[in-house]
Amino acid sequence: MTADDPTYPLLSFPGPIRGGKPPTEWSRSDAREVLDWLVRMLDPRTDAFLERVGASWADDRDLVLARVEAQATSLVRSPGFAERAPGPTTIVLRGRAIEYDEGLLLTAYGEALGVDIGLTLARYLQTELAEAVSWVTERHGRTNVSYNLPVLVGPEDAFDPMLIGPNVARTLLKDERPGWKSLPALYTTWAVMMGRPQEGSSAPRA
């Protein structure tokens, strides 16, 4: 698998995302369309992703996630999956303008890779927590970063794969990762946050 390989599947976004409006401006039907799109692609997309990185749902979960992390780290650092930001961005903190260098940004390929990571984590969470979780549209306040987006909601928290996965990909771009442990550790953190699953690994149902 090479970085510029066009066979790596980009995301085929539904109309509301392609339209360019921010999620806060989507109608309820727009948000439902995006939710249905994500749920439909969850299994086929993650099946193909694990095959691509040389893993299987039948394998131990932590070993799979460790392999995903290793393969994704190599890939996201390759040409085609990230690019240098065009220049510094000005941000204002406490009334002071500060020039901030965004460094490397994910391309469409990098974003697709990140979403695949997020969907893989979500599928494991869905299997581990079973009936305790479900896919819904996040509706808790327009200031919520996941507002109107699909989230896997549990009794204690909600997991947004389209936010968390790309954030993981951005982390894997960096040589220094303060606070980062591993992808298996991140999964465990979210599993506990969402419903305290029993110890042990579970493979998603085929």
C-alpha positions as CSV (number, residue, x, y, z in Angstrom):
1,M,0.0,0.0,0.0
2,T,1.6,3.3,-1.1
3,A,0.7,6.8,-0.1
4,D,-0.3,8.0,-3.6
5,D,-2.1,4.8,-4.3
6,P,-5.5,5.9,-5.8
7,T,-6.9,2.5,-4.8
8,Y,-7.1,3.7,-1.2
9,P,-10.7,4.6,-1.0
10,L,-11.7,8.2,-0.4
11,L,-14.9,8.9,1.4
12,S,-18.0,9.2,-0.8
13,F,-19.8,11.9,1.1
14,P,-23.6,12.3,1.1
15,G,-25.2,15.5,-0.1
16,P,-25.2,17.5,3.1
17,I,-21.5,17.2,3.5
18,R,-20.7,17.8,-0.2
19,G,-22.9,20.9,0.0
20,G,-20.4,22.7,2.1
21,K,-22.8,24.0,4.8
22,P,-21.6,23.5,8.4
23,P,-23.4,20.8,10.3
24,T,-25.0,23.5,12.5
25,E,-27.0,24.6,9.5
26,W,-28.2,21.2,8.4
27,S,-31.9,20.3,8.6
28,R,-33.0,17.2,10.6
29,S,-33.4,15.3,7.3
30,D,-29.8,16.3,6.3
31,A,-28.5,15.0,9.6
32,R,-30.5,11.8,9.2
33,E,-29.0,11.3,5.7
34,V,-25.5,11.6,7.1
35,L,-26.3,9.2,10.0
36,D,-27.7,6.6,7.6
37,W,-24.7,7.0,5.3
38,L,-22.3,6.3,8.1
39,V,-24.2,3.3,9.5
40,R,-24.4,1.8,6.0
41,M,-20.7,2.1,5.4
42,L,-19.5,1.0,8.8
43,D,-19.1,-2.8,8.3
44,P,-18.0,-2.8,4.6
45,R,-15.5,0.0,5.2
46,T,-13.9,-1.4,8.3
47,D,-13.8,-4.9,6.8
48,A,-11.9,-3.5,3.8
49,F,-9.7,-1.4,6.1
50,L,-8.6,-4.4,8.2
51,E,-7.9,-6.4,5.1
52,R,-5.8,-3.5,3.8
53,V,-3.6,-3.4,6.9
54,G,-3.3,-7.2,7.2
55,A,-5.5,-7.8,10.2
56,S,-8.7,-9.7,10.9
57,W,-11.7,-9.3,13.2
58,A,-10.9,-12.9,14.4
59,D,-7.6,-11.7,15.8
60,D,-7.2,-10.3,19.3
61,R,-8.5,-6.8,19.5
62,D,-5.5,-5.2,21.0
63,L,-3.2,-6.8,18.5
64,V,-5.4,-5.6,15.7
65,L,-5.4,-2.0,17.0
66,A,-1.6,-2.1,17.5
67,R,-1.2,-3.2,13.9
68,V,-3.7,-0.5,12.7
69,E,-1.6,2.1,14.6
70,A,1.7,0.9,13.1
71,Q,0.3,0.8,9.5
72,A,-1.5,4.1,9.8
73,T,1.6,5.8,11.2
74,S,3.6,4.7,8.2
75,L,0.9,5.6,5.8
76,V,-0.1,9.0,7.1
77,R,3.6,10.1,7.1
78,S,3.9,9.3,3.4
79,P,3.4,11.8,0.6
80,G,-0.2,12.2,-0.4
81,F,-1.8,11.8,3.0
82,A,-0.6,15.0,4.6
83,E,0.7,18.3,3.3
84,R,2.3,21.4,4.7
85,A,-0.1,24.2,5.7
86,P,0.2,27.2,3.3
87,G,1.2,29.6,6.0
88,P,0.7,30.6,9.7
89,T,-2.8,31.2,11.0
90,T,-3.6,34.2,13.2
91,I,-5.5,33.4,16.4
92,V,-6.5,35.8,19.1
93,L,-6.0,34.8,22.7
94,R,-7.0,37.2,25.5
95,G,-7.0,40.1,23.1
96,R,-3.6,39.3,21.6
97,A,-3.1,38.2,18.0
98,I,-0.7,35.2,17.7
99,E,0.7,33.7,14.6
100,Y,0.3,29.9,14.8
101,D,1.9,27.5,12.4
102,E,-0.5,24.6,11.7
103,G,2.3,22.4,10.4
104,L,1.1,19.4,8.5
105,L,-2.6,19.0,7.5
106,L,-4.4,15.9,6.4
107,T,-5.3,15.6,2.7
108,A,-8.5,13.9,1.6
109,Y,-6.6,10.6,1.8
110,G,-5.4,11.4,5.3
111,E,-9.0,12.3,6.4
112,A,-10.3,9.0,4.9
113,L,-7.6,7.1,6.8
114,G,-8.5,8.9,10.0
115,V,-12.2,8.1,9.5
116,D,-11.3,4.5,9.0
117,I,-9.5,4.4,12.3
118,G,-12.5,6.0,14.0
119,L,-14.9,3.6,12.5
120,T,-12.8,0.6,13.5
121,L,-12.8,1.9,17.1
122,A,-16.5,2.5,16.9
123,R,-17.2,-1.0,15.6
124,Y,-15.3,-2.5,18.5
125,L,-17.2,-0.3,21.0
126,Q,-20.5,-1.3,19.4
127,T,-19.6,-5.0,19.8
128,E,-18.2,-4.7,23.3
129,L,-21.1,-2.6,24.7
130,A,-23.8,-4.3,22.5
131,E,-27.3,-3.2,23.5
132,A,-26.0,-0.4,25.7
133,V,-25.0,1.7,22.7
134,S,-26.7,3.0,19.6
135,W,-26.1,5.3,16.6
136,V,-27.8,8.6,16.9
137,T,-27.5,12.2,15.6
138,E,-25.8,14.4,18.3
139,R,-28.4,17.1,19.2
140,H,-26.9,18.4,22.5
141,G,-26.4,22.1,21.7
142,R,-25.1,23.8,18.6
143,T,-21.8,24.6,20.3
144,N,-21.1,20.9,20.7
145,V,-18.3,20.0,18.2
146,S,-20.3,16.9,17.1
147,Y,-23.7,18.7,16.7
148,N,-25.8,17.1,14.0
149,L,-23.1,14.5,13.3
150,P,-23.5,10.7,13.8
151,V,-22.3,9.5,17.2
152,L,-22.3,6.1,19.0
153,V,-24.0,7.0,22.2
154,G,-23.7,5.0,25.4
155,P,-25.0,5.4,29.0
156,E,-22.1,7.6,29.9
157,D,-20.6,9.3,26.8
158,A,-20.8,9.5,23.0
159,F,-18.1,8.6,20.5
160,D,-17.8,10.6,17.2
161,P,-15.7,8.5,14.8
162,M,-15.4,11.3,12.2
163,L,-13.9,13.6,14.8
164,I,-11.8,11.2,16.9
165,G,-10.4,9.1,14.0
166,P,-8.8,12.0,12.1
167,N,-7.5,13.4,15.4
168,V,-5.7,10.1,15.9
169,A,-4.3,10.4,12.4
170,R,-3.0,13.9,13.2
171,T,-1.4,12.6,16.3
172,L,0.4,9.8,14.4
173,L,1.9,12.5,12.2
174,K,3.9,13.9,15.1
175,D,7.2,12.6,16.4
176,E,6.4,14.0,19.9
177,R,3.0,13.0,21.2
178,P,2.4,14.3,24.8
179,G,-0.2,12.2,26.6
180,W,-0.4,9.6,23.8
181,K,0.0,6.0,24.8
182,S,-1.3,3.7,22.1
183,L,-4.4,3.0,20.0
184,P,-5.4,0.0,22.2
185,A,-5.1,2.3,25.3
186,L,-7.3,4.9,23.6
187,Y,-9.9,2.2,22.9
188,T,-9.9,1.1,26.5
189,T,-10.3,4.7,27.7
190,W,-13.4,5.2,25.5
191,A,-14.9,1.8,26.4
192,V,-14.7,2.7,30.1
193,M,-16.0,6.2,29.5
194,M,-19.0,4.8,27.5
195,G,-20.1,2.0,29.8
196,R,-17.3,0.1,31.6
197,P,-17.2,-3.1,29.6
198,Q,-16.0,-6.4,31.0
199,E,-12.3,-7.2,30.6
200,G,-11.2,-9.1,27.5
201,S,-11.4,-8.7,23.8
202,S,-14.4,-9.3,21.6
203,A,-14.4,-9.6,17.8
204,P,-17.1,-7.8,15.9
205,R,-19.7,-10.1,14.5
206,A,-19.1,-10.9,10.8
